[in-house]
Amino acid sequence: MRLMGIDFGMMRIGIALSDESGRFAFPHSIVSNDKNTLKTISKLAEKDRVNKIILGRSLDYQGQPNKIMKDIEIFKDKLEEIISLQVEYEDEFLTTVEAERIQGKNKNIDASAAALILKSYIDRHQNSAIL
């Protein structure tokens, strides 16, 4: 089962994909958050035969939704309207900072953050049939 991970940002959206077995997460690409974003993600999911989308749920230090969470919820609703795939949340906290710590700051940081979100989801479901 191929999974897509998404790290939502107001300017850029990081995309990660799993391998076909859904066991490993890899940074894939970054798309601009603009009027074509949903169509771009939908085409990418179709092209790569994605079975499920994992979207980062942005939380603060107390584990509460950040200000950007309202935009993420709107994005999720719109994505579900145009795509026939299940979209699930995975809690994320400072994934961009973590990606930066691992690889240094570069132009692919958002895709790496998406891979960390996806890896977290995979790790939580590794020994179950929920994937």
Long-range contacts (C-beta under 8 A, 24 or more apart in sequence): 1-51, 1-52, 1-131, 2-48, 2-49, 2-50, 2-51, 3-50, 3-51, 3-52, 3-53, 3-54, 3-118, 3-121, 3-122, 3-131, 4-28, 4-41, 4-44, 4-45, 4-48, 4-50, 4-52, 4-53, 4-54, 4-118, 5-53, 5-54, 5-55, 5-56, 5-90, 5-114, 5-115, 5-117, 5-118, 5-119, 5-121, 6-41, 6-53, 6-54, 6-55, 6-56, 6-114, 6-117, 7-56, 7-92, 7-95, 7-96, 7-110, 7-111, 7-113, 7-114, 7-117, 8-33, 8-55, 8-56, 8-58, 8-68, 8-71, 8-72, 8-75, 9-33, 9-68, 9-110, 10-68, 10-71, 12-110, 13-37, 13-41, 13-110, 13-114, 14-109, 14-110, 14-111, 14-112, 14-113, 14-114, 14-115, 15-41, 15-44, 15-111, 15-114, 16-111, 16-112, 16-114, 16-115, 16-117, 16-118, 17-48, 17-50, 17-118, 18-118, 18-122, 22-51, 22-122, 22-131, 23-122, 23-126, 24-122, 25-115, 25-116, 25-118, 25-119, 25-122, 26-115, 27-108, 27-111, 27-112, 27-114, 27-115, 28-111, 28-114, 28-115, 29-111, 30-107, 30-108, 30-110, 30-111, 38-78, 38-79, 38-82, 38-83, 39-82, 41-79, 41-83, 42-79, 42-82, 42-83, 45-83, 45-85, 50-85, 51-85, 52-85, 52-86, 52-87, 52-88, 52-131, 53-79, 53-83, 53-85, 53-86, 53-87, 53-88, 54-87, 54-88, 54-89, 54-90, 54-117, 54-118, 54-121, 55-79, 55-87, 55-88, 55-89, 55-90, 55-117, 56-89, 56-90, 56-91, 56-92, 56-95, 56-113, 56-114, 56-117, 57-89, 57-90, 57-91, 57-92, 58-92, 59-91, 59-92, 59-93, 63-91, 88-121, 90-117, 90-118, 90-120, 90-121, 90-124, 91-120, 92-116, 92-117, 92-120
